[in-house]
Amino acid sequence: MPVDMEKIVSLCKRRGFVFPSSEIYGGLGSCWDYGPMGVELKRNIRDMWWKAMVQERSDVVGIESSIMMHPRVWQASGHVGGFADPLVECKSCHLRWRVEDLDKEGTMSEDGNSRRCPSCGGELTPPRMFNLMFKTFMGALEEEASVVYLRPETAQGMFVNFDNIITTSRKKLPLGIAQIGRSFRNEITPGNFIFRTREFEQMEMEFFVKPGTDEQWFDYWTKERFSWYLKLGIKEKNLRLHPHSKDELAHYAKSCDDIEYLFPIGWSELEGIANRGNYDLIQHNAASRRNLSYYDAESGERYIPYVIEPSAGVDRTLLAVLIDAYHEEVVENRERVVLRLNPSLSPVKVAVLPLSKNEKLTPMAREVYEGLCADFMTCYDDAQSIGRRYRRQDEIGTPLCVTIDFASLEDHQVTIRDRDSLAQIRLPIDRLKEALEAKLKGEAFESSSLWAAGRR
Amino acid sequence: MPVDMEKIVSLCKRRGFVFPSSEIYGGLGSCWDYGPMGVELKRNIRDMWWKAMVQERSDVVGIESSIMMHPRVWQASGHVGGFADPLVECKSCHLRWRVEDLDKEGTMSEDGNSRRCPSCGGELTPPRMFNLMFKTFMGALEEEASVVYLRPETAQGMFVNFDNIITTSRKKLPLGIAQIGRSFRNEITPGNFIFRTREFEQMEMEFFVKPGTDEQWFDYWTKERFSWYLKLGIKEKNLRLHPHSKDELAHYAKSCDDIEYLFPIGWSELEGIANRGNYDLIQHNAASRRNLSYYDAESGERYIPYVIEPSAGVDRTLLAVLIDAYHEEVVENRERVVLRLNPSLSPVKVAVLPLSKNEKLTPMAREVYEGLCADFMTCYDDAQSIGRRYRRQDEIGTPLCVTIDFASLEDHQVTIRDRDSLAQIRLPIDRLKEALEAKLKGEAFESSSLWAAGRR
């Protein structure tokens, strides 16, 4: 049975994944903070993306560009002129509405006056364009000359650094430039928890290729990115590809595929893979008067490269991963909530649980903790009953729990409990690392020789 | 001989550590982008901090809060009222100046009129307060109600989440909450490369303790943080502690120690460790009307905790690490620049270098690359002479280079070259991982049995 969003929001709050931002002041519109569990999950998602997209590829390099960029970047990219939504304002209550949203509810004439304000029924102004970029002022003077924007995408950081990277990295095309970082859009209608927020984190890569090879690379990256979500452990039945039709395409895109996930709000975009053509480099080439063409030593040609862009969101991926891993089940006549996360994504890899808070068990349990925490994110918990502590670990998706009991003091063995099968084995303390590494590799842990050796 | 800043800036540009932001548009005042090498170094610094401050401690948890927070956070924290510099403006050329900077050059009367504009000699206005927070507008209306600030520190994210974290983590005091993230200050006089910038990345931790134990924890964290920089590999002679005198303290601080590094611009702050007392929680407790006190079950007391805050900068640490590792030396009658980085910090751990670009060597070299890149950040380079490629790797601090030559095709052995000693040994391909792991652990690699076995 699919989980609804309320259950996810509740789990996130209860177990320290996601809190409303500035909650003690009533929250701030669609901004969220990641708690102790959320931040570890986020770090793991980022690391898996970086490993797949940068570390394991000799044809991609990483960067981190600043959030504040020169305003001319956004003029050249088209964001100052075109990154805007048409809004109408109510003449009575002064609330503003997206024409697109009003359109969905019924017809609306071009001057926006045939409809009334959905809130108070007042008369609406004609639509005006409203830019989605956040604007601030750099330096001591609040005047037009010092306006800077918060980036609405990380992508432009790659385009304006293309020349620097080609020059200093000595790499040849095809070459990707990848970045993870926050972006900001002053959305009129954010919502659905962390699905659409005004501050969000992107994982973007611009893959520069020779014109003519772009469609083939576009297909390659669509497949590659789709399979990445499968590797994260997301169920294939909850993923689908949505190729954009011509009238859905952004003006700069030759083609675009969305990878969609079956969220509780319906199929929605997780990642977009776009063939941006040479739009951005052509624009910056002209606006900056810097030659952004590439000399292809093999063919002797000089050209402005085409760009394939897989653009993913950290927050959306995190949400999809949580929804996909969430299970409620009845075990031993008790309900449990369990996150069946890919162990590589689990915020905590192993919990060390002394059977009770006891002066004899504590030193050994601390020793076990100290022996693991340098290599694995480890949780130490000695409060409440062992059953409740197991349940707490299930709720945050901890793959293995290690229990130290009085027999451990004698035989230096501990009990390992598997999150998914609930099976328990007893192993010598010095084989714990091995067991954890096997589980993290996603091997069929219960058919391993280690498991067989420990079975009681 | 100490290195000057120009050499570091030049290396950073030349080898892809740091580029000026939006460089093709002439740059943006004191904003910088991290290139392929810079981003890896930054990631390693962040990871080492997170490991030491969160992963290996059961008394610290992590969070990531949003950059945009509720404006009342900054009213309560004192930033709206007090986070300001007094500025004077020239009545002729309208440039603005920090009173503090003019003071340094000579005496200045309280109304600021006794001095003239350093640029044009014009008359100056009386000083006015200028807030250092960047301001923007959220939602569709640009009016006071929708003003939000970009955070000038990550710390307030921890204070406003204190209650959420105590409730959901079931941890007891002393407890730390740690965060890594970008902060923004509209500095009037930024400069010295990435030392003082308007957009920067902080690594902050708020350690909540029982009042009365605060000075003891303050001493503990000062020692702990000082030793962290030694673990990064920074030379002890270039580090010093600067305890603040009473008149240097911020209004909220009971005491503060700076860890300083001997930058080319002189001894300057790398990190501040402050005893913030209960200032922030008291302020938020009053402003939010939420009870932010803590019930201490052991002693039966209820109190507002005191806070010790070690606050470090990613960018400054990166700069110090680069300066400290930079060496020019003459080897075999040729000059080389080498970054003697702690191998854990090196952007690239190992370079795979076929002796020449050759159809017989390439497949084996690619195989060696593929075998390493899942575990280590690996570089593959087959262009130019082997000597030049070694020099390039020295300049970015790569600890080990692996060379594949024609003999490798016969005996499946490769040559490993050590960055620091320049010694070379020959080892079977299947022992490469072992050699790398030994080097990364910082063991005396050349006295290892592996090294002895491979010595020619």
Chai-1 contact restraints between the chains, C-beta under 6 A:
chainA,res_idxA,chainB,res_idxB,connection_type,confidence,min_distance_angstrom,max_distance_angstrom,comment,restraint_id
A,G16,B,T168,contact,1.0,0.0,6.0,A-B,restraint_1
A,G16,B,S169,contact,1.0,0.0,6.0,A-B,restraint_2
A,F19,B,N164,contact,1.0,0.0,6.0,A-B,restraint_3
A,S21,B,S66,contact,1.0,0.0,6.0,A-B,restraint_4
A,S22,B,M69,contact,1.0,0.0,6.0,A-B,restraint_5
A,S22,B,H70,contact,1.0,0.0,6.0,A-B,restraint_6
A,S22,B,V73,contact,1.0,0.0,6.0,A-B,restraint_7
A,S22,B,V160,contact,1.0,0.0,6.0,A-B,restraint_8
A,I24,B,V160,contact,1.0,0.0,6.0,A-B,restraint_9
A,I24,B,S288,contact,1.0,0.0,6.0,A-B,restraint_10
A,I24,B,R290,contact,1.0,0.0,6.0,A-B,restraint_11
A,Y25,B,H70,contact,1.0,0.0,6.0,A-B,restraint_12
A,Y25,B,R72,contact,1.0,0.0,6.0,A-B,restraint_13
A,Y25,B,S288,contact,1.0,0.0,6.0,A-B,restraint_14
A,L28,B,H70,contact,1.0,0.0,6.0,A-B,restraint_15
A,C31,B,S66,contact,1.0,0.0,6.0,A-B,restraint_16
A,C31,B,M68,contact,1.0,0.0,6.0,A-B,restraint_17
A,D33,B,S65,contact,1.0,0.0,6.0,A-B,restraint_18
A,D33,B,S66,contact,1.0,0.0,6.0,A-B,restraint_19
A,D33,B,N161,contact,1.0,0.0,6.0,A-B,restraint_20
A,Y34,B,E64,contact,1.0,0.0,6.0,A-B,restraint_21
A,G35,B,I63,contact,1.0,0.0,6.0,A-B,restraint_22
A,P36,B,V61,contact,1.0,0.0,6.0,A-B,restraint_23
A,P36,B,G62,contact,1.0,0.0,6.0,A-B,restraint_24
A,P36,B,S169,contact,1.0,0.0,6.0,A-B,restraint_25
A,V39,B,G62,contact,1.0,0.0,6.0,A-B,restraint_26
A,V39,B,I63,contact,1.0,0.0,6.0,A-B,restraint_27
A,V39,B,E64,contact,1.0,0.0,6.0,A-B,restraint_28
A,Q55,B,M377,contact,1.0,0.0,6.0,A-B,restraint_29
A,E56,B,C373,contact,1.0,0.0,6.0,A-B,restraint_30
A,S58,B,Y380,contact,1.0,0.0,6.0,A-B,restraint_31
A,V61,B,P36,contact,1.0,0.0,6.0,A-B,restraint_32
A,G62,B,P36,contact,1.0,0.0,6.0,A-B,restraint_33
A,G62,B,V39,contact,1.0,0.0,6.0,A-B,restraint_34
A,I63,B,G35,contact,1.0,0.0,6.0,A-B,restraint_35
A,I63,B,V39,contact,1.0,0.0,6.0,A-B,restraint_36
A,E64,B,Y34,contact,1.0,0.0,6.0,A-B,restraint_37
A,E64,B,V39,contact,1.0,0.0,6.0,A-B,restraint_38
A,S65,B,D33,contact,1.0,0.0,6.0,A-B,restraint_39
A,S66,B,S21,contact,1.0,0.0,6.0,A-B,restraint_40
A,S66,B,C31,contact,1.0,0.0,6.0,A-B,restraint_41
A,S66,B,D33,contact,1.0,0.0,6.0,A-B,restraint_42
A,S66,B,E199,contact,1.0,0.0,6.0,A-B,restraint_43
A,I67,B,E199,contact,1.0,0.0,6.0,A-B,restraint_44
A,M68,B,C31,contact,1.0,0.0,6.0,A-B,restraint_45
A,M68,B,E199,contact,1.0,0.0,6.0,A-B,restraint_46
A,M69,B,S22,contact,1.0,0.0,6.0,A-B,restraint_47
A,H70,B,S22,contact,1.0,0.0,6.0,A-B,restraint_48
A,H70,B,Y25,contact,1.0,0.0,6.0,A-B,restraint_49
A,H70,B,L28,contact,1.0,0.0,6.0,A-B,restraint_50
A,R72,B,Y25,contact,1.0,0.0,6.0,A-B,restraint_51
A,V73,B,S22,contact,1.0,0.0,6.0,A-B,restraint_52
A,R96,B,A140,contact,1.0,0.0,6.0,A-B,restraint_53
A,F130,B,A140,contact,1.0,0.0,6.0,A-B,restraint_54
A,F134,B,T136,contact,1.0,0.0,6.0,A-B,restraint_55
A,T136,B,F134,contact,1.0,0.0,6.0,A-B,restraint_56
A,T136,B,T136,contact,1.0,0.0,6.0,A-B,restraint_57
A,A140,B,R96,contact,1.0,0.0,6.0,A-B,restraint_58
A,A140,B,F130,contact,1.0,0.0,6.0,A-B,restraint_59
A,A140,B,I188,contact,1.0,0.0,6.0,A-B,restraint_60
A,V160,B,S22,contact,1.0,0.0,6.0,A-B,restraint_61
A,V160,B,I24,contact,1.0,0.0,6.0,A-B,restraint_62
A,N161,B,D33,contact,1.0,0.0,6.0,A-B,restraint_63
A,N164,B,F19,contact,1.0,0.0,6.0,A-B,restraint_64
A,T168,B,G16,contact,1.0,0.0,6.0,A-B,restraint_65
A,S169,B,G16,contact,1.0,0.0,6.0,A-B,restraint_66
A,S169,B,P36,contact,1.0,0.0,6.0,A-B,restraint_67
A,E199,B,S66,contact,1.0,0.0,6.0,A-B,restraint_68
A,E199,B,I67,contact,1.0,0.0,6.0,A-B,restraint_69
A,E199,B,M68,contact,1.0,0.0,6.0,A-B,restraint_70
A,S288,B,I24,contact,1.0,0.0,6.0,A-B,restraint_71
A,S288,B,Y25,contact,1.0,0.0,6.0,A-B,restraint_72
A,R290,B,I24,contact,1.0,0.0,6.0,A-B,restraint_73
A,C373,B,E56,contact,1.0,0.0,6.0,A-B,restraint_74
A,M377,B,Q55,contact,1.0,0.0,6.0,A-B,restraint_75
A,Y380,B,S58,contact,1.0,0.0,6.0,A-B,restraint_76
